[in-house]
């Protein structure tokens, strides 16, 4: 039986739990979306770190250049890097998806101070976990990012690819688009940057990056039983961390909604 299919079947219950998470029912207006984005932006950022870790492992990014062991996986990851790190925004400008997300946060007036402080300290070379401990974000968000770097620190391409490919099950964009459209019509505002980001995210993940990532997993694991076992283990762990991330965001939104009712 196809090993990708076996892996996806083993992940079905976790994906169902994620798809039916209460977080989606809590997103009722743009204020809820703002709170969501303030936490989720850290997952957008660390996705890029997974991506660059794979590029370092699967391509040659040093001088002098030497041929890579597997040109097929190198091409897979380079195509994904092109779309994620240097995509084209709604104005035709080259931007990473992370930067596009920040632009969308600013347009919706979400708070970007925590992610800005985080990036500043990363640029300074501070330890990731030390930086996370200084931020006023949900503990579940901190744990999510910390686990991402545990995966990266394994230095194993098939394990990093597992977190990258199977650990990022987002069904949130459709929900976002409904809320954004409703808010734009009601308040006569423009959230075009967020709409563009979400539509681009759906388009790339479904049509291009999703299939490429699965091919990359197959190429990296081949017929190695231990590698396939590793892939499944880290895929499950990544989805569990994603569910916990959603739990933390849901708690934050519920607390905010309850305080509004009291006020």
C-alpha positions in Angstrom: 0.0 0.0 0.0 1.2 3.5 -0.8 3.1 4.8 2.3 1.8 8.4 1.9 -1.8 7.0 2.0 -1.0 4.9 5.0 0.5 8.0 6.8 -2.5 10.1 5.9 -4.9 7.5 7.1 -3.0 7.3 10.4 -3.4 11.1 10.8 -7.1 11.1 10.0 -8.4 11.4 13.5 -6.0 14.2 14.4 -7.0 16.1 11.3 -10.7 15.6 12.1 -10.1 17.0 15.6 -8.4 20.0 14.1 -11.0 20.5 11.5 -13.8 20.4 14.1 -12.0 22.6 16.7 -14.1 25.0 18.6 -11.8 27.9 17.6 -13.6 28.1 14.2 -17.0 28.7 15.9 -15.4 31.5 18.1 -14.4 33.6 15.1 -17.3 35.9 14.8 -15.9 39.3 13.8 -12.8 41.1 12.9 -11.7 41.6 16.5 -11.6 37.8 16.9 -9.5 37.6 13.6 -7.1 40.2 15.0 -6.5 38.1 18.1 -6.1 35.0 16.0 -3.5 36.7 13.8 -1.5 38.0 16.7 -0.8 34.4 17.8 -0.9 32.6 14.5 1.8 35.0 13.0 4.4 33.0 15.0 3.4 29.8 13.2 3.6 31.7 9.8 7.2 32.7 10.8 8.4 29.3 12.0 7.0 27.7 8.9 9.6 29.8 7.0 12.3 28.4 9.3 11.3 24.8 8.5 11.4 25.7 4.9 14.9 27.2 5.1 16.1 24.3 7.1 15.0 22.0 4.3 16.6 24.2 1.7 19.9 24.0 3.7 19.7 20.2 3.8 18.5 19.5 0.3 20.3 22.1 -1.8 23.8 23.6 -1.8 23.7 27.0 -0.2 27.5 27.3 0.4 30.5 28.4 -1.6 32.2 26.8 -3.3 29.1 25.1 -4.8 29.0 21.4 -5.3 26.3 19.2 -6.9 23.5 18.0 -4.6 22.9 14.3 -3.9 19.3 14.5 -5.2 18.4 17.1 -7.8 14.7 16.1 -7.6 14.3 17.0 -3.9 16.4 20.1 -4.5 14.0 21.3 -7.2 11.0 20.5 -5.0 12.3 22.7 -2.2 13.5 25.5 -4.4 10.1 25.7 -6.1 8.4 26.0 -2.7 11.0 28.6 -1.5 10.3 30.7 -4.6 6.6 30.8 -3.8 6.9 31.3 0.0 9.9 33.6 0.3 9.6 35.7 -2.8 5.9 35.5 -3.9 4.2 38.5 -5.5 1.7 40.5 -3.4 -1.5 42.2 -4.6 0.6 45.2 -5.8 2.9 43.1 -7.9 5.8 43.5 -5.4 8.0 40.5 -4.4 7.4 39.6 -0.7 7.5 36.6 1.5 4.3 35.2 2.8 5.3 36.2 6.3 5.7 39.9 5.2 2.4 39.7 3.4 0.8 38.4 6.6 2.3 41.3 8.6 0.9 43.7 6.0 -2.5 42.1 6.4 -2.2 42.4 10.2 -1.5 46.1 10.0 -4.3 46.7 7.6 -6.8 45.0 10.0 -5.2 46.8 12.9 -4.0 43.7 14.6 -1.2 44.2 17.2 2.2 43.5 15.6 4.4 44.6 18.6 5.1 41.1 19.9 6.2 39.6 16.5 8.2 42.8 15.8 10.0 42.5 19.1 10.6 38.8 18.4 12.1 39.3 14.9 14.3 42.1 16.3 15.8 39.7 18.9 16.2 37.0 16.3 18.2 39.4 14.1 20.4 40.1 17.1 21.1 36.4 17.4 19.3 35.7 20.7 18.2 32.1 21.6 14.7 31.3 20.3 13.4 29.9 23.6 14.9 32.8 25.5 13.2 35.3 23.2 9.8 33.4 23.5 10.0 33.7 27.3 10.1 37.5 27.1 6.9 37.7 25.0 3.3 38.3 26.0 1.8 35.6 23.9 -0.1 32.4 24.7 2.1 29.6 26.3 0.7 27.3 23.6 2.1 29.6 20.9 5.5 29.5 22.6 5.4 25.7 22.9 4.4 25.4 19.2 7.4 27.5 18.0 9.7 25.7 20.5 8.7 22.3 19.1 9.3 23.5 15.6 12.9 24.1 16.5 13.2 20.7 18.2 12.3 19.3 14.7 14.8 21.5 13.0 17.5 20.6 15.5 17.2 16.9 14.6 19.0 17.8 11.4 17.2 15.0 9.6 15.6 16.1 6.3 12.8 13.5 6.4 11.8 14.6 9.9 11.9 18.3 9.0 9.9 17.5 5.9 7.3 15.7 8.0 6.6 18.7 10.2 6.6 20.9 7.1 4.2 18.7 5.1 1.8 17.1 7.6 2.0 19.5 10.6 0.4 22.5 8.9 -3.2 21.5 8.5 -5.0 24.9 8.3 -8.7 25.0 7.4 -9.0 28.5 8.7 -8.8 30.6 5.4 -12.4 29.9 4.3 -13.7 31.1 7.7 -11.5 34.1 7.5 -12.7 35.0 4.1 -16.4 35.0 5.3 -15.6 37.3 8.2 -13.5 39.6 6.2 -16.1 39.9 3.4 -18.9 40.5 6.0 -16.9 43.2 7.8 -15.9 45.0 4.7 -19.5 45.3 3.6 -20.8 46.3 7.0 -18.0 48.8 8.0 -17.1 50.0 4.5 -13.4 49.1 5.0 -10.8 47.4 2.8 -9.0 44.3 4.0 -7.7 43.5 0.5 -4.2 42.5 1.8 -5.7 39.8 4.0 -8.0 38.5 1.3 -5.2 38.3 -1.1 -2.9 36.5 1.3 -5.7 33.9 2.1 -6.6 33.3 -1.5 -2.9 32.9 -2.4 -2.3 30.6 0.5 -5.2 28.4 -0.6 -4.1 28.4 -4.2 -0.4 27.6 -3.6 -1.0 24.9 -0.9 -3.7 23.1 -2.8 -2.4 23.3 -6.4 1.4 23.4 -6.0 3.1 23.2 -2.6 1.0 20.4 -1.1 1.7 17.9 -3.9 5.3 18.9 -4.1 5.7 18.4 -0.4 4.3 14.9 -0.6 6.6 14.0 -3.4 9.5 15.3 -1.4 8.5 13.0 1.5 8.4 10.0 -0.8 11.8 10.9 -2.3 13.4 11.3 1.1 12.0 8.1 2.7 12.1 5.8 -0.3 11.8 2.2 1.1 13.4 3.0 4.5 11.0 1.7 7.1 12.5 3.7 10.0 12.3 6.9 8.1 8.6 6.3 7.4 8.1 5.6 11.1 9.8 8.8 12.0 7.7 10.7 9.5 4.5 9.4 11.1 5.7 10.1 14.7 6.6 13.7 14.0 3.5 14.3 11.8 1.3 13.2 14.7 3.3 15.3 17.2 3.1 18.3 14.9 -0.6 18.0 14.5 -1.0 17.7 18.3 1.0 20.8 18.8 -1.2 22.6 16.2 -4.3 21.5 18.1 -2.8 22.8 21.3 -2.0 26.1 19.5 -5.6 26.4 18.5 -6.6 25.6 22.2 -4.5 28.6 23.3 -5.9 31.0 20.7 -9.4 29.8 21.5 -8.8 30.6 25.2 -7.6 34.0 24.4 -10.6 34.8 22.2 -13.1 33.5 24.7 -11.5 35.6 27.5 -11.8 38.7 25.3 -15.4 37.9 24.3 -16.4 37.4 28.0 -14.8 40.6 29.1 -16.7 42.5 26.3 -20.0 40.9 27.6 -19.2 42.0 31.2 -18.2 45.5 30.0 
